[in-house]
Structures are given as structure tokens and as C-alpha cells.
């Protein structure tokens, strides 16, 4: 019975020694930073053939490119889902609506403070115009110089064949001044 307990002690001691050796080699592999795995370091320590080490290095490189998320579970190569952009309407120039006297306005005229249009929207450059709504009702789209504008506002001086084009700044509005522009109906495709 005594000899059996001595064998247990030796086996336990050897098991503990192996665990310490494995953890030391694992720590050494992490600190070397040369990309060797624990198995490679252990193989080198135990005198295994270098051909085996090269093969495991090749396998490591191959598995790094496929990236596993768990043992034997490959990470799926999927591209991130991009939200679909709403299809922008395509407009075509329709018939001429005639020549209009065009002036410019900006946010809050002199203060450039943001305000709402008559239709309740926030005016946008290259989009919003004021017009006489008896000729061009709110929401009407017209093309001026190949830019599609929407009638969203009215003005006290905008009567008949007059329009007021919204600009983002006072400087742009002053630079535009007063011009004669031909308006075209818009055909949405």
C-alpha cells in the first residue's frame, strides 16, 4: 500500500510540473511576439522536428485569414448591409411656362435668421422659390437653368410673372440681384 501512495505522489508531482512547464511556455510564446503558438514552443522545447513547426505555422496563417469565431466555427465573410438610398426622381424639362422676373431672398433677409415658408417647410437653396400661387400653386415643380425648384413660399411683391428664389446667404442673394428667367414645366419620369 505504501508503494501505491508513493506512485500517486510522483504522478501528482509530475502532473504539476507539466502544468507549470506548459504555462511557462505559453507565457514565453506570448512575450516573444513572433507569432509562434504554444504548440510550436512546446514542440521546440521537446525537440520535435522543425518541419512540423513550419507546417503548423502555415496552418496558422491559413486559419488567420479565415478567422474563426470558435473552435472549428468559421466567421462568415459578409459585407455590411448598407441602407438603400431612396431612389431620386428623374426630372425632364417640359414645355416653357414663359419668362419671369426673378429676384432673390435669403433666410430672414437682413438677419439671415431661419424661418418657415408659407407651406410650412424650411427653405433650402436650389430648391425653394416663392411665386404667385394663382399661377403656380404650392408644390409645383419648375425648372430654371436646369435646376428643379419647388414653389413653397409666397411673397407680398410676388404677383404675376414674378418669382423669388431662395439662397443660403445674403451675399448670394445680392449677387443674383434681379434677372429674367425662363421657367419650364417639370416632367417626372
N, C-alpha and C positions, 0 to 999 in steps of 0.2 A: 504494500500500500504506500509505503514511503517513497518508493521509486516513481510511482504514478504521480504523486503530488509534485515531485521534483521536475518531471517532464512537463507538467502543467505550468510550472513557474518559468521554465525555459521557453516554452511555447508562447506564453504571455509576454515575456521579456522580448522575444524576437518579433512578435506582432507589434509591440510598442515601438521597437527600434525601426521597423519597416514604416510605420506611420510617421515617425519623426523624419526619417530619411525622405519619404515621399513629400511631406510638407516642405522640407528644406529645399528639395529640388524644384518643387513648384514655385517657391518663393524666388529661387535663383533664376528660374525661367522668366518670371515676371520682371525681375530687375535687370536682366540682360537687355531686354528691349529689342532683340534681334529677330523676333518673330518665331522662335522655337516654341514648340508646345511642351507640356510636361512630359509626354511620352518620349519626345525626342531627347530631352535632357536625361531622362531615366535610361534610355537606350544607350546614350553616350557613356553614362556612368557605369552601366553594366557591361560595356564592351561590345555592344551589338554592331553588326556590320553597317558601315556608313551608307550603303546602297539603300537600306531600309529607311534611313533618315531622309535621304533625298526623295524617296517615293512619298513619304508622309508629308514632306514639305510641298510637293506638287499637289497632293490631295488637299492640303490646307489652302493653297492658292485657289484651287478649283472650287472648294466649298466657300471660300470668302467671296467669290464672285456671285454665287447663287444665294448667299445669305440665308441661313437657317434661323427660324424663329423658335425652334425647339429641336430636340434630338430627332433627326430624320424628317422634320417638317420644314419644307422649303417655303421661303417667303414668296408670295405671288408678286410677279412683276406687273403692276398695274399703274397706269398713268393717272394722275389726279383728275377727278371729274371737274371739268370747267362748266360753270353755269352757262347755259345757252343765252346768247345775247338776243334780245328781241329783234326780229327782222325789221330793218329800217325800210320805210316805204320808199318806193322809187317814184319820183315825180318826172313828168314830162311837160314841156312848155305847150300850153294850149293857145287858144285864139287871143288876140290883143284886146285888152279892155280899154285902151286909149292912153293918152298922155295925161299925167297927173303932175301937179306941182308938189314936190316933195320937200319937206323940212325935217329937222332932226330934233329929238329930245333925249334927255338923259335922266338918270334917277334923281328925282327931287329938283330938277333944273339947276338952281344955283347952289343948293346944298349937297347935291348928289346923294340924298337920303333915299333908301329903298322904299318903294311904295307899291301898292297893288294896282292892277289895271281895272278898267271898268268891268271886265268879265271875271275879276277876282283872282287872276293869275299874277305871278311875279314876272315883270317884263324881262326879256332876255335879248341880248344883242343878236343880230342876224336872224331874228325870229318874230319879234313883236312889232306891229305897226298900229297906229291909230288911223281910223278912217270914218267917213260919213256912213253910218250903219244903214242908212236908207239905200245907199248904192252898193256897199259891201258889208253884208251882215256879219256879226260877230262869228268867229270861227272860219271865215272864208280864207282860203289859202290863195296867195297870188305870188307870181314870180317877178322879181325885179333884179336885173343884172345877174341872172342865173342863180339867185338865192331865193328860197321859198320862205315867205313871210306869212304870218297868220294875223288876221285882224282880231286884236284882243282889247283894244282901247278906243276911246273916243276923245275928242278934244273940242273945246269951245270954238276954236278957229278952224276946225277941220270940217268944212262943208263943201259939198260938190266934189269936183275932181281934185281934191287935196288929200294928201296923206302925211303922216308924221312918223318917221322911222326911229325906233328906239336904238340908242347907242349906249355902250357901257360906261363912257366917261364924258364929261363936259367938253374936253379937248376934241374928242372925236366928233361930237355933235357940232361944235363950232367949225371944225374943218370941213364938214359936209355942207354946211350952210343951207342954201336953197337951190334946188336943181329940178329940172323937168325930167321925169322918168316915165318910161312906157311900162305899163303893168300888163301881165299876161295871166290868163286863167291857168290853173294847175290841173293836170290830169294825173290821178294816182293810178299806178299800174300794179 
